[in-house]
Each structure stands twice: as C-alpha cells, then as structure tokens.
C-alpha cells in the first residue's frame, strides 16, 4: 500500500518534510505544493517545524502495532499509528542519525522494521546515538532480515 503526503510550500511558521520508503515525488512548481508517495509497509518519518519548534512523528501503517492509537494527519492521505514523537535536540539527533544511516547503508535503511526506528528514537532521546551505536543497531537489523 502507499501513503501520499502533501508537502505545503514552506513558510516562516510551518514546514513539513517526510521520509520513508520512497515511491514517487511530484511537485506542482516552485512555491507550490509537492506530493510525496511512500510505502506504508515501512515506517514513515514526518518532520514538522511549527513556529520555530521541531517535532518528529515516527509512524507506521494502521495494519501494524495495533495497540497504538490511530492518528489522522491533515497532510497525510491515510491514517497512521504514531510509534513515538521526538522534539528539540532529540529531533536533531534523529535527523543526523538518519543521514548517517543513508550514507552507510545505502538503499537499505528506509526498509528496516518499525522496531528498529523505535530503538533508534530511544538512542536519540537519551543522547546515545553515536555512529558506533547506530551501526550495532543496524547490523542487528540486517542480520534479522537475512533470516
């Protein structure tokens, strides 16, 4: 299945960036809405900046983790389950960690399981997201996928 996220034009008070297993991107043009289509079989990260504050919602499809509540985001085409929320420094740490993962595990990291991203969020929340800890976590995830 797929989830379409409407990215409004960035302004001083609000911006949104979405990341996950990318299927397609469509832009209406400079200064207009964009549409990002992501696979909802894999976690979706929604990076919001609202009035200078940073919020990250790490989400999964409604078919997974049924104990979590379902949320309907205005910009997202289908409801999602929010696994965890990060803000402030933890938001920045998570964003840097994803950047490192993309460089180190090209093309693989966006397809890791939801549990991996929950653990990564915990590392970031506690300031323990060193490159070494991220590698240990990612290597365990890759061993799990090989089984």
Residue pairs with C-beta under 8 A, 6 or more apart in sequence:
1 39
1 40
1 41
1 61
1 78
2 23
2 37
2 38
2 39
2 40
3 37
3 38
3 39
3 40
3 44
3 61
3 76
3 77
3 78
3 80
4 35
4 36
4 37
4 76
4 77
5 16
5 18
5 35
5 36
5 37
5 38
5 44
5 46
5 75
5 76
5 77
6 33
6 34
6 35
6 75
6 76
6 77
7 16
7 17
7 18
7 33
7 34
7 35
7 36
7 75
8 14
8 16
8 33
8 75
9 31
9 32
9 33
13 50
13 51
14 48
14 49
14 50
14 51
15 48
15 49
16 46
16 47
16 48
16 49
16 75
17 46
17 47
18 36
18 38
18 44
18 45
18 46
18 47
19 38
19 44
19 45
19 47
19 98
19 110
20 38
20 39
20 42
20 43
20 44
20 45
20 110
21 38
21 39
21 41
21 42
21 110
21 111
22 36
22 37
22 38
22 110
23 37
23 38
23 39
24 36
24 37
25 34
25 35
25 36
25 37
26 34
26 35
26 37
27 33
27 34
27 35
28 34
38 44
40 60
40 61
40 78
40 80
41 61
42 110
42 111
42 112
42 114
43 58
43 59
43 60
43 83
43 112
43 114
43 117
44 58
44 59
44 60
44 80
45 56
45 57
45 58
45 59
45 94
45 98
45 117
46 56
46 57
46 59
46 73
46 75
46 76
47 54
47 55
47 56
47 91
47 95
48 54
48 55
48 56
48 57
49 55
53 87
53 88
54 87
54 88
54 91
54 92
55 85
55 86
55 87
55 91
56 85
56 86
56 87
56 90
56 91
56 94
56 95
57 71
57 73
57 80
57 82
57 85
58 82
58 83
58 84
58 85
58 86
58 117
58 118
58 121
59 71
59 80
59 81
59 82
59 83
60 68
60 80
60 81
60 83
60 114
61 78
61 80
61 81
62 70
62 78
62 79
62 80
62 81
64 81
64 114
65 81
65 83
65 114
66 81
68 81
68 82
68 83
69 81
69 82
70 79
70 80
70 81
71 79
71 80
71 81
71 82
72 79
73 80
83 114
83 117
83 118
83 121
84 118
84 121
86 94
86 121
86 124
86 125
89 127
90 121
90 124
90 125
93 123
93 124
93 127
93 129
94 120
94 121
94 124
94 129
96 129
97 120
97 123
97 124
97 129
97 134
98 109
100 131
100 134
101 109
101 134
101 138
102 109
102 110
104 134
104 135
104 138
105 138
105 142
108 142
109 138
112 138
112 141
112 145
113 141
113 144
116 137
116 138
116 141
119 137
120 129
120 134
120 137
123 129
123 133
123 134
123 137
